[in-house]
């Protein structure tokens, strides 16, 4: 097991859900954090709750120039990134393709695919030069199965799966490790965002069974990062016990 204290962990989408939980769990492990998200006030609020002193980066991963400038401008103490957690992502809508919201499609593609690419392209060269590093992409079961209404979101997560495999191939002659964690249903702001703030519709997604929490996935990320350097966890699929596939869950009235 690798001691993560003093490792520099770069987390995108750090202010909510899985990203926030990753910040909390890596902080507990003693790591030095670079926390990136669009909303600076939420980053500051998160930072105040942590034991360490993270470096905060107000960042929209969809903006290539902003990503490149943010990585280049990191203070020396935080510049040598050991672990990249590509967490920033979202879903928009559950419409049939021919009825879909094109603006929502672009938001998913720009965040889930291009954002991951921009951040990875900015950070990976440094890892290769230093001869150490770990990339953990937060994917989804939607990257393995397509479910009704999932069309474009599932396509973006299939892309994350393909890019993860592509990174692993491209980096096989280096010590850099590449993993993906692909959760099933996790109770975060995901459904609220997917349904454009419709709290009632979002709450129904998680009724009738116990979903995963952001902390469940964050603990998996810390475990992956702490494996010995010769051990690469390529892919981890995590379901709540009451879920068997992307579209099959067991719900009760309790």
Secondary structure as GFF3:
##gff-version 3
##sequence-region A 1 254
A	DSSP	beta_strand	8	12	.	.	.	ID=ss1
A	DSSP	alpha_helix	17	28	.	.	.	ID=ss2
A	DSSP	beta_strand	32	37	.	.	.	ID=ss3
A	DSSP	alpha_helix	40	48	.	.	.	ID=ss4
A	DSSP	beta_strand	55	58	.	.	.	ID=ss5
A	DSSP	alpha_helix	64	72	.	.	.	ID=ss6
A	DSSP	alpha_helix	76	79	.	.	.	ID=ss7
A	DSSP	beta_strand	83	86	.	.	.	ID=ss8
A	DSSP	three_ten_helix	97	99	.	.	.	ID=ss9
A	DSSP	alpha_helix	102	108	.	.	.	ID=ss10
A	DSSP	pi_helix	109	115	.	.	.	ID=ss11
A	DSSP	alpha_helix	116	130	.	.	.	ID=ss12
A	DSSP	beta_strand	134	138	.	.	.	ID=ss13
A	DSSP	three_ten_helix	141	143	.	.	.	ID=ss14
A	DSSP	alpha_helix	151	170	.	.	.	ID=ss15
A	DSSP	beta_strand	177	183	.	.	.	ID=ss16
A	DSSP	alpha_helix	190	194	.	.	.	ID=ss17
A	DSSP	alpha_helix	199	204	.	.	.	ID=ss18
A	DSSP	alpha_helix	214	225	.	.	.	ID=ss19
A	DSSP	beta_strand	235	238	.	.	.	ID=ss20
###
